[in-house]
């Protein structure tokens, strides 16, 4: 088992949750049960899956949950592009958060590769 609270990927993914929630506060009310809800669920899934995987008994299980977390990161990335397309966020806001999301994607991928999976 890993102490997920000490993992940089978990810590940084929590920061992204705060960033996304802050962005969504200015979305139209009509999106509350649409893209706002979907985006928030997806971004929360990133640190949640890292933590859940860290609590599993094998590195193979942990790697599986890291893959899910990375999938959620790509989902968030896509949804952010959609928010930009819908004019809910600016290009500056998009690029700022994309840098953070892409950093998480790389970190999760590299960490997953380092696990000893047989």
N, C-alpha and C positions, 0 to 999 in steps of 0.2 A: 504494500500500500504506500501511496505517496501522500505527503501533506499538501493538499491542493492549495491551501492558503499561502504557501511559500512559493508557488509556481508563478513566474512572471506572466505566463499566458493567461492564467486565471485572473491575476490582478489587472492586467491590461484589458481583458475582456469585460471586466466590471466597469472600467472607465468608459468603454464604448457603449455599454448599456445606458449610462447616465447621459452620454452625448446624444444618443438616438432618442431617448425620452425627451430631452430638451428640444430637439428638433421637431418632434411630433406635436408639441404643445401649440404650434402655430398652424397645424394642418386644419383644413375645414372640418367643422363638426360632422358633416355628412360622412366623413371618412373614419369616424370613431370605431365603427364595426367593420371597416374595410381595411385599407392599407395600413392605417395606424395600428390596429389590433394585430394584424399579421406581422408587421415589422417589429413590434414590441415583443411578440411571442418568439420570433426567430432570434432576435438579439439576446433575449434572456436565455435561450437555449444554449448559447455558446458557453458561458461560464458554468451553467448548470450541468452540461454534459462533461465538461472537464472535471468538475467536482465529483460527479457520479462515477466516472471512470477511475478517478484516483482512489476511490473507495472500494474498487473491485479487487478480487484476490489474485488476478494474474495480469501480467503485462499485455497479454493478448486481448483481454477484456478492456483494459485501459486504452489500448490502441484503437479498439472498435469505437469507444465513446469519443476519442479524439477525432476520429474520422467523422462521426456525427456532428461534433462541434464545428469542424471545418466545413462540412456541408451547410450548416446553418450560417456560417460566415459568408459563404458564397450566396446563399439565399438573401441575406441582408444586403450584400453588395448589389444584387439585381434589383431588389426593392428600392434601394436608394436611387438607382438610375431611373426607375419608374417615377419616383417622387420628383426627381429633377424634370423628367419629361412632362409631368403634370403641373410643373411650375410651383410645387410645394416647397422646394428648397432651391437655393441659388447654386450657380456653378462653383462658387468659392466654398460654400458649405459642403457641397458634394465632394469636391476634391479633398477638403480637409478631413472628412470622415473616411473617405475611401483609403487614404494613406494609412489610417489606423487599422481599418479592417484588413487591408492587404498585408500589413505587418503581422497581425494575428494569424492570418492564413499561413504565412511563411513560417512563423514560430511554431504553430501547431504541427505543420507538416514535418519540420525538422525534428521536433521533439518526438513525434510518432516514429520517425525513422531511427531514432536512437534507442527506442525500447527494444529489448531482446525478445523478439517474437519467434516462436518456433512453430 
